[in-house]
Amino acid sequence: MSQPPNQPPQGGFGAPQDPRQQPPQGPAQPPQMPPAPPAAPPQQPPAQPGYGYPQQPPQQAPQPGYGYPGQPGQQPGQPGPYGQQPGQAGPYGQPQPGPYGQQPGPYGQQQAPYGQQQPGPYGGFPGAPAPGGSGGGGPFKGKAAVVIGAALAAVLVVGGGLYLALGDDDGGKKKRPVAGGSKDNKPQDPPSGDTGGDSAGGRDAGDDLNAGRQAGESKVLWLQKNDVDLPRNGADVYGPWFTDGLVVKAMYKKVAAYNAGDGKEKWTLPLSTEICAAPLKPADDGKIVIGVKDGTTERAKCSKLQMIDLKTGKAGWTAEVKKEGTFDILSDITIAISGNTVTAGRTGHSTAFSMKDGKQLWGKLPGECQPYAFTSGAKLIAAAACSTGEAAKNHERIQEHDPATGKVKWSYPLAKGWEADKVYSVSPLVVSATNREKKGEWSVFALTDKGKLRSVIDGGKDKFQPRCGGSFIVFGQNLQGCTGVAADANTFYMATAEKTSGLDRSNEVIAFNLDTGKPKWRSAGDRPMMPLRMEGGEVLVHMDASYDKGGALATVPASGGKPKMLLQNPQSTAEIENGFFTTKVAYEDGRFYVVAARVSASNDEEEKEAKTMMVFGK
């Protein structure tokens, strides 16, 4: 039947994706596109799971179409803008079918390393679910079913809302310092067949890492080894965060700060329970709030907040995220900081606390729509689920809230079946959404500061490849944190999926006009580029290390053109840099940080040798 205009989406609470699965490898051929169509999502190269990564059976996943719906206000029975047929709706309230029609994924799946979200089929939009993979699918169609350890999530329909019940679960002459050490306690034996995966390879870190540096290449400032006694399955890394010349990261039961110049540890803060959540960035004064578990057993929940001063390493207030209903605290919390407010979002609920003293500012809000995930920064943008009591009328919204009171400043409804996936940019506001009801449909759109539709990004026939580090919002992944995307006031920049020719790999960065959604220009390099953010009015892009070349940072002019090299890391240390199994990258005060996103090892010796952070500079 035809969907009336502006029909809100039916809706769950962020319909999850599983970052532990990887979508099918190799892009499928998309169907024939009508003129000026939106794009199909991206694909990321396959990676083998690291030690301790929960094993999942492979699944077949349908290939997602890009899913760009038509403009709002379209009348029932009218086709969408790209030749869509009537009777199905896009995220903006107009009837139309999922653009491009879905195709079954012809490839079997492989697991992705835990803590790194793999893009969906077609080269996979990270953050855009690819059925059966981290990009989405499974019984929710637009998102993957969840496996937490060995327990499968069960779905309960309560009062028309969707809930998820989870089971347990110098010129190169001086030697650069190597930070870190390790404790003597041995981890338990790993499962058979696991070789460990996150120990960066290459020569001994005590070597002169700059001995082979060529003219024009950056210097290795310092290299850090693991100094945390890890559990059997390894641990995710939170951060890095930067403040007052320090780089801070957290893992397992430890938060530590290092001098950004030489890697020497400045302070360390041990915790009694495991770290389970953290915001994208700290408050402006250098304070941060992280989530820790409420106990040490397998049944422990991620429901405790701990404030930390990143400048001094001193622990401040603690608070508990209290259960607000039968189905609350079913998932890990997600944390965001905006001004004096820190929010703890989770399935169907959210609670806000004061950054100053940890006192609760607000909790459940009036009305049927409750936010479940927020952005950090100057604006508190939320993804909200609206449970009306009638399953057919449940839907999701994108909203801006007053951080102090929780009051909704504006609210933008998504159409039936569509849900927020990621926020690629807060200001300007660029949002990724997926269709839970139509397998693999995906859309990227921009809103104005007042919450009105500004444009729908027209991806054409290109395939795209953002990386979001795990996009399963309901199960503890942040609403932000994607690379491969950037934005300024008038333009949105996004990386296409990689193309390979023999051993050569390359892609493009495409600039889109935020007022029209149409492409403005494209820039190609001699290897894949991933936008990180804007830097001095230009697009800062990261280039991965390869077997014969170190990683690099470059900038692309906002007006287009070839990338200009900012830092080219040494070829002589490419093996070490490329040996990081899953990484986060950052550029701060002229230093380029490559940080392990997850650390694990199959034995005590490997654990001590695991490289966790490598820093480059001029």
Buried (B, 14 or more C-beta within 10 A) or exposed (E): EBBEBBBBBBBBBBBBBBBBBBBBBEBBEBBEBBEEBBBBBBBBBBBEBBBBBBEBEBBBBBBBBBBBBBBBEBEBEBBBBBBBEBBBBBBBBBBBBBBBBBBBBBBEBBBBBBBBBBBBBBBBBBBBBBBBBBBBBBEBBBBBBBBBEEEEBEEEEEEBBBBBBBEEBEEBEEEBBBBBEBEEEEBEEBEEEBEBBBBBEBEEBEBBBBEEBEEEBBBBBBBBBBBBBBBBBBBBBBBBBBBEBBBBBBBBBBBBBBBBBEBEBBBEBEBEBBBBBBBBBBBEEBBBBBBBBBBEEEEBBBBBBBBBBBBBBEBBBEBEBEEBEEBBBBBBBBBBBBBBBBBBBBBBBBBBBBBEEBEBBBBBBEEBBBBBBBBBBEBBBBBBBBBBEEBEBBBBBBBBBBBBEBEBBBBBBBBBBBBBBBBBBBBBBBBBBBBBBBBBBBBBBBBBEEBEBBBBBBBBBBBBBBBBBBBBBBBBBBBBBBBBBBBBEEBBBBBBBBBEEEEEBBBBBBBBBBEEBEBBBBBBBEBBBBBBBBBEEBBBBBBBBBEEBBBBBBBBBBEBEEBEEBBBBBBBBBBBBBBBBBBBBBBBEEBBBBBBBBBBBBEBEBBBBBBBBBBBBE
